[in-house]
Amino acid sequence: MLSSMSGGGSSIIAIPVLLSLGVSFPVATAAMDICAMFWVVVAAYNYLHGKKINWRFLIIYALLGLLGVWLGVFAVLNISQRILNLTVGTIILVLVIYTYFRKPNQSASKAEIKKWDLWAYITAPFVGFYETFFGSGNGIIFSTITHKAKGFDFMTSLGYYYAIACPWCAISAILLIQKGCWNTHIDIAVVLGSLIGSYVGSKYARYKGNAFIKLAFVIIGGVLGLKMLLGL
């Protein structure tokens, strides 16, 4: 619910809970990817329903991000999570501060959109990588990128992010399952729980509008960034 409202990411809550139950990090990550294949579809539909969709941007960005997804699976199995948390925690806090001080009606100009358009595609592998490795805060990163590159508001950005994240999470889940990183009981539980939370969160956020999403974005993103940076 919290993730679908703000893009802050469910992994920051769910993965520590799974780890405390004795689940390994790769299995916990696979469980989050498996459930994300389902709940992001619900959130994307609720945010983008009735809107004109830029399919070219959505498809190209998703395909470019698949390289990062493959590298992310390697990272799950081999790289220290703490190092990545320090880096991404800092980035998220910077983006939250930027979002907070951005004027409510401030949107990117046509000149800015044209300037940032190529950079948006360049970020795709990096965003795909982090989505697989941990994912929390990726919606915040993606929303900032697409505000600059496409002029999207918060609601539209989150809709595109969840649509793009679906194939990324599906490929990541398949690769991790092939490595033996799965647990049927846990996977079923997190899928059911996340579907309920995603539907309620995205429906409520769309009803409340962009101002509410920005507030949730700043509060949850700020807590998330500090938690990751300080290792709390």
SETINU-575045 format. One record per residue (C-alpha): residue number from 1; residue in one letter; chain; x, y, z. Coordinates in pm, 1 decimal, padded with zeros to 6 digits. Example, Ala and Ser with C-alpha at 12.3 -4.5 7.8 and 13.67 -1.06 7.14 Angstrom:
BEGIN
  num  residuo  cadena        c1        c2        c3
    1        a       A   01230.0  -00450.0   00780.0
    2        s       A   01367.0  -00106.0   00714.0
END
This chain:
BEGIN
  num  residuo  cadena        c1        c2        c3
    1        m       A   00000.0   00000.0   00000.0
    2        l       A   00274.9   00244.1   00095.5
    3        s       A   00479.3   00163.2  -00213.4
    4        s       A   00187.4   00202.2  -00454.1
    5        m       A   00108.3   00544.8  -00304.9
    6        s       A   00458.5   00689.6  -00317.0
    7        g       A   00703.9   00472.5  -00511.0
    8        g       A   00904.3   00438.5  -00189.9
    9        g       A   00928.9   00064.2  -00224.5
   10        s       A   00789.0  -00231.4  -00032.4
   11        s       A   01123.5  -00410.2  -00003.8
   12        i       A   01245.3  -00180.8   00274.6
   13        i       A   00969.2  -00324.2   00496.2
   14        a       A   00916.4  -00673.7   00360.8
   15        i       A   01276.0  -00791.1   00314.8
   16        p       A   01381.2  -00719.0   00677.6
   17        v       A   01068.8  -00904.1   00795.2
   18        l       A   01150.5  -01205.1   00576.6
   19        l       A   01514.0  -01201.0   00689.3
   20        s       A   01400.5  -01199.2   01054.1
   21        l       A   01203.0  -01517.4   00977.7
   22        g       A   01521.8  -01689.1   00866.0
   23        v       A   01470.4  -01644.8   00491.3
   24        s       A   01792.1  -01586.7   00293.0
   25        f       A   01841.1  -01257.8   00106.6
   26        p       A   01820.4  -01416.5  -00242.2
   27        v       A   01497.0  -01601.1  -00153.9
   28        a       A   01350.2  -01284.7   00002.4
   29        t       A   01444.2  -01083.6  -00308.4
   30        a       A   01288.5  -01345.6  -00536.1
   31        a       A   00969.6  -01336.1  -00327.1
   32        m       A   00945.9  -00957.5  -00371.0
   33        d       A   01000.8  -00990.8  -00746.3
   34        i       A   00734.7  -01260.8  -00774.4
   35        c       A   00474.0  -01056.2  -00589.0
   36        a       A   00571.1  -00742.1  -00784.3
   37        m       A   00483.1  -00914.3  -01111.5
   38        f       A   00122.5  -00899.5  -00992.3
   39        w       A   00074.5  -00591.9  -00775.1
   40        v       A   00250.3  -00344.4  -01007.6
   41        v       A  -00003.4  -00430.8  -01280.0
   42        v       A  -00287.1  -00329.3  -01048.2
   43        a       A  -00114.7  -00002.8  -00952.4
   44        a       A  -00020.9   00081.5  -01313.2
   45        y       A  -00379.2   00029.5  -01428.9
   46        n       A  -00524.4   00248.5  -01154.9
   47        y       A  -00281.0   00534.7  -01225.5
   48        l       A  -00289.3   00522.3  -01605.7
   49        h       A  -00655.0   00435.1  -01662.7
   50        g       A  -00804.2   00691.5  -01899.1
   51        k       A  -00467.3   00849.9  -01984.6
   52        k       A  -00291.7   00853.1  -02321.2
   53        i       A   00010.5   00622.1  -02291.2
   54        n       A   00344.8   00681.5  -02462.1
   55        w       A   00399.4   00317.0  -02561.6
   56        r       A   00725.8   00392.8  -02743.1
   57        f       A   00887.8   00531.2  -02428.5
   58        l       A   00742.1   00257.7  -02208.8
   59        i       A   00858.6  -00032.3  -02428.1
   60        i       A   01206.3   00104.4  -02511.1
   61        y       A   01278.9   00195.3  -02148.3
   62        a       A   01165.5  -00148.2  -02030.6
   63        l       A   01385.2  -00325.6  -02286.8
   64        l       A   01693.5  -00116.8  -02206.4
   65        g       A   01643.2  -00187.0  -01838.1
   66        l       A   01665.9  -00563.4  -01890.6
   67        l       A   02047.0  -00538.9  -01906.6
   68        g       A   02041.3  -00391.4  -01559.1
   69        v       A   01803.9  -00665.4  -01443.5
   70        w       A   02054.2  -00934.7  -01544.3
   71        l       A   02335.2  -00753.3  -01362.0
   72        g       A   02107.2  -00705.8  -01063.4
   73        v       A   02055.9  -01081.7  -01028.1
   74        f       A   02434.2  -01121.6  -01021.6
   75        a       A   02450.8  -00851.7  -00751.3
   76        v       A   02187.1  -01025.2  -00536.8
   77        l       A   02405.2  -01334.0  -00529.5
   78        n       A   02743.8  -01163.7  -00490.1
   79        i       A   02752.5  -00794.9  -00384.3
   80        s       A   02723.6  -00639.0  -00037.0
   81        q       A   02378.9  -00491.0   00018.3
   82        r       A   02519.0  -00233.4   00263.2
   83        i       A   02737.9  -00066.0  -00001.3
   84        l       A   02441.4  -00020.6  -00232.2
   85        n       A   02220.4   00106.7   00050.1
   86        l       A   02467.0   00383.7   00136.4
   87        t       A   02479.8   00502.3  -00222.3
   88        v       A   02109.8   00482.4  -00299.1
   89        g       A   02007.9   00621.1   00041.1
   90        t       A   02203.2   00937.6  -00038.5
   91        i       A   02051.4   00963.3  -00386.9
   92        i       A   01697.2   00921.7  -00253.7
   93        l       A   01741.4   01196.4   00007.0
   94        v       A   01869.9   01434.8  -00260.0
   95        l       A   01567.0   01358.3  -00478.8
   96        v       A   01326.6   01399.9  -00187.2
   97        i       A   01473.4   01743.2  -00107.5
   98        y       A   01447.4   01840.0  -00474.7
   99        t       A   01083.7   01724.7  -00484.1
  100        y       A   00994.1   01909.9  -00164.0
  101        f       A   01126.6   02244.3  -00285.2
  102        r       A   00990.4   02209.6  -00638.0
  103        k       A   00696.6   02443.8  -00686.4
  104        p       A   00356.1   02267.3  -00697.1
  105        n       A   00279.4   02376.0  -01053.2
  106        q       A   00635.7   02366.8  -01179.9
  107        s       A   00669.4   02139.2  -01480.4
  108        a       A   00949.3   02083.1  -01724.4
  109        s       A   00960.3   02311.5  -02028.8
  110        k       A   00967.9   02173.2  -02383.6
  111        a       A   01336.2   02269.3  -02407.5
  112        e       A   01416.0   02082.1  -02086.6
  113        i       A   01220.2   01775.2  -02199.5
  114        k       A   01411.1   01762.7  -02528.4
  115        k       A   01742.8   01805.3  -02345.2
  116        w       A   01672.2   01530.8  -02090.8
  117        d       A   01498.2   01283.0  -02322.4
  118        l       A   01814.8   01091.7  -02418.9
  119        w       A   01935.2   01086.7  -02057.8
  120        a       A   01614.3   00914.1  -01953.1
  121        y       A   01692.7   00615.7  -02175.3
  122        i       A   02054.9   00607.3  -02055.2
  123        t       A   01934.2   00565.8  -01696.4
  124        a       A   01722.3   00259.2  -01781.7
  125        p       A   01991.7  -00008.5  -01717.8
  126        f       A   02081.4   00151.0  -01384.0
  127        v       A   01717.7   00169.9  -01273.6
  128        g       A   01664.4  -00189.7  -01389.5
  129        f       A   01971.1  -00301.5  -01194.8
  130        y       A   01852.1  -00148.2  -00870.3
  131        e       A   01497.0  -00272.9  -00920.4
  132        t       A   01628.5  -00628.0  -00915.4
  133        f       A   01879.1  -00583.8  -00634.8
  134        f       A   01653.6  -00410.5  -00382.8
  135        g       A   01402.5  -00180.8  -00553.1
  136        s       A   01303.0   00047.3  -00265.0
  137        g       A   01302.4   00408.0  -00378.9
  138        n       A   01312.9   00325.3  -00748.8
  139        g       A   00976.1   00491.9  -00803.1
  140        i       A   01121.3   00809.3  -00650.7
  141        i       A   01421.4   00795.7  -00884.1
  142        f       A   01208.5   00717.1  -01190.4
  143        s       A   00956.3   00991.9  -01110.5
  144        t       A   01231.2   01252.7  -01093.3
  145        i       A   01380.8   01133.0  -01423.4
  146        t       A   01047.8   01132.8  -01609.1
  147        h       A   00947.3   01471.3  -01470.1
  148        k       A   01256.3   01616.7  -01636.7
  149        a       A   01253.5   01404.7  -01952.1
  150        k       A   00880.4   01370.1  -02020.8
  151        g       A   00707.4   01632.2  -01807.7
  152        f       A   00506.1   01366.3  -01620.0
  153        d       A   00329.9   01450.6  -01294.1
  154        f       A   00365.8   01220.0  -00992.4
  155        m       A   00061.2   01009.6  -01071.3
  156        t       A   00159.6   00949.3  -01433.0
  157        s       A   00522.6   00878.2  -01341.4
  158        l       A   00423.0   00611.6  -01091.7
  159        g       A   00187.6   00454.1  -01345.5
  160        y       A   00466.7   00425.5  -01603.2
  161        y       A   00713.5   00302.5  -01342.9
  162        y       A   00487.9   00018.4  -01230.4
  163        a       A   00412.8  -00080.8  -01590.4
  164        i       A   00783.3  -00090.6  -01672.9
  165        a       A   00873.1  -00273.6  -01350.4
  166        c       A   00642.5  -00566.9  -01433.9
  167        p       A   00863.7  -00732.8  -01701.0
  168        w       A   01177.4  -00647.0  -01502.5
  169        c       A   01046.7  -00823.3  -01193.7
  170        a       A   00923.5  -01118.2  -01401.2
  171        i       A   01265.8  -01176.5  -01562.4
  172        s       A   01444.4  -01127.9  -01230.2
  173        a       A   01211.2  -01374.8  -01058.1
  174        i       A   01265.1  -01634.8  -01329.9
  175        l       A   01644.8  -01602.5  -01309.4
  176        l       A   01645.3  -01627.0  -00929.1
  177        i       A   01404.0  -01923.7  -00929.7
  178        q       A   01639.0  -02099.9  -01172.2
  179        k       A   01908.0  -02056.1  -00905.7
  180        g       A   01681.2  -02227.4  -00651.6
  181        c       A   01580.3  -01904.1  -00474.6
  182        w       A   01212.1  -01966.8  -00401.6
  183        n       A   00973.7  -02076.4  -00126.6
  184        t       A   00617.1  -02164.4  -00226.1
  185        h       A   00447.7  -02075.2   00105.8
  186        i       A   00621.4  -01737.9   00135.1
  187        d       A   00569.0  -01650.6  -00230.5
  188        i       A   00193.1  -01716.5  -00216.8
  189        a       A   00157.9  -01511.3   00102.9
  190        v       A   00342.1  -01206.0  -00028.7
  191        v       A   00153.4  -01212.4  -00359.7
  192        l       A  -00186.2  -01210.3  -00187.5
  193        g       A  -00085.8  -00941.2   00062.0
  194        s       A   00069.8  -00715.1  -00200.0
  195        l       A  -00231.3  -00736.0  -00433.3
  196        i       A  -00461.9  -00608.8  -00159.7
  197        g       A  -00222.9  -00331.2  -00056.8
  198        s       A  -00156.9  -00220.8  -00414.3
  199        y       A  -00525.2  -00194.3  -00502.4
  200        v       A  -00613.9   00003.6  -00189.7
  201        g       A  -00307.1   00228.6  -00202.7
  202        s       A  -00321.8   00322.8  -00571.0
  203        k       A  -00700.3   00374.1  -00566.9
  204        y       A  -00677.8   00602.8  -00264.1
  205        a       A  -00377.9   00794.6  -00401.6
  206        r       A  -00548.4   00857.1  -00736.9
  207        y       A  -00860.7   00976.2  -00554.7
  208        k       A  -00656.3   01219.0  -00340.9
  209        g       A  -00452.7   01347.0  -00637.4
  210        n       A  -00097.5   01466.3  -00704.7
  211        a       A  -00066.5   01685.0  -00394.8
  212        f       A  -00128.7   01385.7  -00169.9
  213        i       A   00109.8   01167.6  -00370.2
  214        k       A   00380.7   01433.1  -00342.3
  215        l       A   00334.2   01445.0   00037.2
  216        a       A   00352.6   01065.0   00064.6
  217        f       A   00648.1   01071.6  -00175.2
  218        v       A   00841.6   01317.5   00046.4
  219        i       A   00757.6   01159.9   00384.2
  220        i       A   00807.6   00795.6   00289.0
  221        g       A   01106.5   00877.1   00069.1
  222        g       A   01271.5   01076.1   00349.3
  223        v       A   01225.9   00796.1   00601.6
  224        l       A   01344.1   00540.3   00347.0
  225        g       A   01654.7   00738.1   00251.6
  226        l       A   01758.2   00790.7   00615.1
  227        k       A   01691.7   00427.1   00701.9
  228        m       A   01907.7   00305.2   00415.0
  229        l       A   02182.3   00560.3   00474.6
  230        l       A   02205.7   00497.6   00850.3
  231        g       A   02142.8   00123.1   00831.1
  232        l       A   01855.8   00138.8   01080.7
END
